[in-house]
Amino acid sequence: MGALNGKTALVTGGSRGIGREISERLARDGARVAVHYGRNETAAKETVAAIEAAGGEAFAVRAELGVPDDAETLWAAFDEHADALDVLVNNAGIVESQQPIAGVTREGFDQVFAVNTRAPFFITKLALPRLRDGGRIINISTSLTRGGAEANLIAYSMSKGAIDVLTTTLAKELGPRGITVNAVSPGVVDTDMNASWLRDDADAWASVTEASPLKRVAKPDDVADIVGFLASSDSRWVTGHWIDATGGALL
């Protein structure tokens, strides 16, 4: 039996990159996975199809994040397919236009916080009546909140710092229900989003490789497998934890 047989999971931003790998991992473990997407319906359908082709169960849920009533829209779509939840993975996020503080606009700042902080907060709030006792909440944060902060990612890092606070606070509140809450914090991961500056730049690739004692660049499944552990009963005594998923790059 899979570790998540009979359980239902929702992965925000679950159709691409790390999110897709998480969706596929949880499905392999037996969960029925709600693959959330904002705009790229094709990617969501491809992820659902890949899960089903591998013998798993999944369905797509559309809701643009960072707009009014985004959490309500997401859960209304979810409720058409399922009546309860066991695992919530707050993965969806955006990076602002990569400017130091002098170049950050009010509009850009508000948008990154709307998607990275406000949306997961209210998605989680509305999840709680649906989340079964003994469930799991897994937030995708970033290593930038604990070390190696970049001046040109100040708003992004701040938005994820709030997620770290959400993680520890909810872990205390939801513990009596047997619900664990943890944050997984990757460094640089080889995804399509990073292709232009990472895959296509030998110097950048070498620099990221050198940063880890393991001497390689992270792949999406390196992060997804940590999420898989946290979603399972094997992690039942781990809560309120910030997990360094950088391959030791912060050492």
C-alpha positions as CSV (number, residue, x, y, z in Angstrom):
1,M,0.0,0.0,0.0
2,G,1.1,3.5,-0.7
3,A,1.7,5.8,2.2
4,L,-1.1,8.1,1.2
5,N,-3.7,5.6,-0.1
6,G,-7.2,6.9,0.5
7,K,-6.1,10.4,1.1
8,T,-6.7,13.6,-0.9
9,A,-4.0,16.3,-1.5
10,L,-4.0,19.8,-2.9
11,V,-0.9,21.3,-4.4
12,T,-1.0,24.9,-5.4
13,G,1.0,25.7,-8.5
14,G,1.0,22.0,-9.0
15,S,1.2,21.8,-12.8
16,R,4.8,22.9,-13.4
17,G,8.3,22.8,-12.0
18,I,8.6,21.8,-8.3
19,G,4.8,21.8,-8.0
20,R,4.4,19.2,-10.7
21,E,7.0,17.0,-9.2
22,I,5.3,17.2,-5.8
23,S,1.9,16.4,-7.4
24,E,3.4,13.3,-9.1
25,R,5.2,12.2,-6.0
26,L,2.1,12.4,-3.8
27,A,0.1,10.6,-6.5
28,R,2.7,7.8,-6.6
29,D,2.3,7.5,-2.8
30,G,-1.5,6.9,-3.3
31,A,-3.0,10.3,-2.9
32,R,-5.7,11.7,-5.1
33,V,-4.2,15.0,-6.1
34,A,-5.9,18.3,-6.9
35,V,-3.5,20.0,-9.3
36,H,-4.0,23.7,-8.9
37,Y,-3.1,26.1,-11.7
38,G,-3.6,29.8,-12.4
39,R,-3.5,30.3,-16.1
40,N,-1.7,27.4,-17.9
41,E,-4.5,24.9,-18.4
42,T,-2.4,22.9,-20.8
43,A,0.3,22.3,-18.2
44,A,-2.3,21.2,-15.6
45,K,-4.0,18.8,-18.0
46,E,-0.6,17.3,-18.9
47,T,0.2,16.8,-15.2
48,V,-3.1,15.2,-14.5
49,A,-2.7,12.9,-17.6
50,A,0.8,11.9,-16.5
51,I,-0.4,11.0,-13.0
52,E,-3.3,9.0,-14.5
53,A,-1.0,7.3,-17.0
54,A,1.2,6.1,-14.1
55,G,-1.9,4.6,-12.4
56,G,-2.7,7.5,-10.0
57,E,-5.7,9.8,-9.5
58,A,-5.8,13.5,-10.1
59,F,-8.0,16.5,-11.1
60,A,-7.2,20.0,-12.1
61,V,-8.4,23.1,-10.1
62,R,-8.2,26.6,-11.6
63,A,-7.9,29.8,-9.6
64,E,-5.8,32.8,-10.3
65,L,-4.0,33.8,-7.1
66,G,-3.3,37.4,-6.0
67,V,-6.8,38.6,-7.0
68,P,-9.9,39.2,-4.8
69,D,-11.6,36.0,-3.6
70,D,-8.8,33.8,-4.9
71,A,-9.0,31.3,-2.0
72,E,-12.8,31.2,-2.3
73,T,-12.5,30.4,-6.0
74,L,-10.0,27.7,-5.4
75,W,-12.0,25.9,-2.8
76,A,-15.2,26.2,-4.7
77,A,-13.5,24.4,-7.6
78,F,-12.0,21.8,-5.2
79,D,-15.4,21.1,-3.6
80,E,-16.8,20.0,-7.0
81,H,-14.4,17.0,-6.9
82,A,-13.8,16.2,-3.2
83,D,-15.5,16.5,0.2
84,A,-12.4,16.6,2.4
85,L,-8.6,17.1,2.4
86,D,-5.7,15.4,4.0
87,V,-2.6,17.2,2.7
88,L,-2.3,20.9,1.7
89,V,0.9,22.0,-0.1
90,N,1.2,25.7,-0.5
91,N,3.7,25.8,-3.3
92,A,2.5,28.5,-5.7
93,G,4.6,31.7,-5.8
94,I,6.1,34.4,-7.9
95,V,9.3,36.4,-8.0
96,E,9.2,40.1,-8.5
97,S,11.2,41.9,-11.2
98,Q,14.4,41.3,-9.2
99,Q,15.2,44.8,-8.2
100,P,16.9,46.1,-5.0
101,I,14.8,48.2,-2.7
102,A,15.3,51.4,-4.8
103,G,13.7,49.7,-7.8
104,V,10.7,48.0,-6.0
105,T,7.4,49.6,-7.0
106,R,4.3,49.6,-4.8
107,E,2.5,47.6,-7.5
108,G,5.2,45.0,-7.7
109,F,5.5,44.7,-3.9
110,D,1.8,44.3,-3.4
111,Q,1.6,41.7,-6.1
112,V,4.3,39.5,-4.7
113,F,2.8,39.6,-1.3
114,A,-0.7,39.0,-2.7
115,V,0.4,35.7,-4.3
116,N,3.1,34.5,-2.0
117,T,1.7,35.6,1.4
118,R,-2.0,36.6,1.3
119,A,-3.1,33.8,-1.0
120,P,-1.6,30.9,1.1
121,F,-2.8,32.5,4.3
122,F,-6.4,32.5,3.2
123,I,-6.2,29.3,1.3
124,T,-5.0,27.7,4.5
125,K,-7.7,29.4,6.6
126,L,-10.4,28.1,4.3
127,A,-8.7,24.6,4.2
128,L,-9.0,24.1,8.0
129,P,-12.7,23.1,8.0
130,R,-12.0,20.7,5.2
131,L,-8.7,19.3,6.6
132,R,-9.1,16.0,8.5
133,D,-7.6,15.6,11.9
134,G,-4.1,14.1,11.5
135,G,-3.6,16.0,8.2
136,R,-0.6,17.8,6.9
137,I,0.2,21.4,5.8
138,I,3.4,21.8,3.9
139,N,4.6,25.3,2.9
140,I,7.2,25.9,0.3
141,S,9.5,28.7,1.6
142,T,13.0,29.6,0.5
143,S,16.5,29.4,1.9
144,L,16.7,33.2,1.4
145,T,14.9,33.7,4.7
146,R,17.7,32.2,6.7
147,G,20.8,33.0,4.8
148,G,22.3,34.3,1.5
149,A,19.7,36.9,1.1
150,E,19.9,38.7,-2.3
151,A,19.3,42.5,-2.5
152,N,17.5,42.1,-5.7
153,L,15.0,39.6,-4.2
154,I,14.1,41.6,-1.1
155,A,10.4,41.6,-1.6
156,Y,10.3,37.9,-2.5
157,S,12.3,37.0,0.6
158,M,10.1,39.1,2.8
159,S,7.0,37.5,1.5
160,K,8.4,34.0,2.3
161,G,9.5,35.1,5.7
162,A,5.9,35.6,6.5
163,I,5.3,32.0,5.5
164,D,7.8,30.9,8.0
165,V,5.9,32.7,10.7
166,L,2.6,31.1,9.5
167,T,4.3,27.7,9.7
168,T,5.4,27.9,13.3
169,T,2.2,29.6,14.5
170,L,-0.1,27.2,12.9
171,A,1.9,24.2,14.1
172,K,1.1,25.3,17.7
173,E,-2.5,26.0,17.0
174,L,-3.3,22.8,15.0
175,G,-1.2,20.4,17.1
176,P,-4.2,19.3,19.2
177,R,-5.9,18.1,16.0
178,G,-2.8,16.0,15.1
179,I,-2.2,18.3,12.1
180,T,1.5,19.0,11.4
181,V,2.7,22.1,9.7
182,N,6.2,22.4,8.2
183,A,8.1,24.5,5.7
184,V,10.4,23.2,3.0
185,S,13.0,25.8,1.9
186,P,14.9,25.1,-1.3
187,G,17.8,27.0,-2.7
188,V,18.3,27.1,-6.5
189,V,16.5,24.3,-8.3
190,D,16.9,23.4,-12.0
191,T,13.5,24.3,-13.3
192,D,12.2,26.0,-16.5
193,M,11.8,29.2,-14.5
194,N,15.5,29.3,-13.9
195,A,16.5,28.2,-17.3
196,S,17.5,31.6,-18.7
197,W,20.1,32.4,-16.1
198,L,21.1,28.9,-14.9
199,R,21.0,26.3,-17.6
200,D,22.2,28.7,-20.2
201,D,25.0,30.1,-18.2
202,A,28.0,27.8,-17.5
203,D,29.4,30.1,-14.9
204,A,26.1,30.3,-13.0
205,W,25.7,26.6,-13.1
206,A,29.2,26.1,-11.8
207,S,28.7,28.6,-9.0
208,V,25.4,26.9,-7.8
209,T,27.1,23.5,-8.0
210,E,30.0,24.7,-5.9
211,A,27.7,26.1,-3.2
212,S,26.6,22.7,-2.1
213,P,28.9,20.2,-0.4
214,L,27.1,17.6,-2.6
215,K,28.5,19.4,-5.7
216,R,25.4,19.4,-7.9
217,V,22.4,21.5,-8.7
218,A,19.1,20.5,-7.1
219,K,16.4,18.8,-9.2
220,P,12.6,19.2,-8.5
221,D,12.4,15.7,-7.2
222,D,15.0,16.5,-4.5
223,V,12.4,18.9,-3.1
224,A,9.3,16.7,-3.8
225,D,10.7,13.8,-2.0
226,I,11.1,15.9,1.2
227,V,7.4,16.9,0.8
228,G,6.5,13.2,0.3
229,F,8.1,12.4,3.7
230,L,6.3,15.3,5.4
231,A,3.0,14.2,3.9
232,S,3.4,10.7,5.2
233,S,2.8,9.2,8.7
234,D,6.6,8.8,9.0
235,S,6.8,12.6,9.8
236,R,4.2,12.5,12.5
237,W,6.6,13.8,15.1
238,V,7.9,16.7,13.0
239,T,6.0,19.9,13.2
240,G,6.8,23.6,13.1
241,H,10.1,22.8,11.4
242,W,11.9,24.8,8.7
243,I,13.7,22.3,6.6
244,D,16.8,23.4,4.7
245,A,16.4,21.9,1.3
246,T,19.6,23.4,-0.2
247,G,21.9,20.4,-0.3
248,G,23.9,22.1,2.4
249,A,24.4,25.4,0.6
250,L,23.8,27.4,3.8
251,L,26.6,25.6,5.7
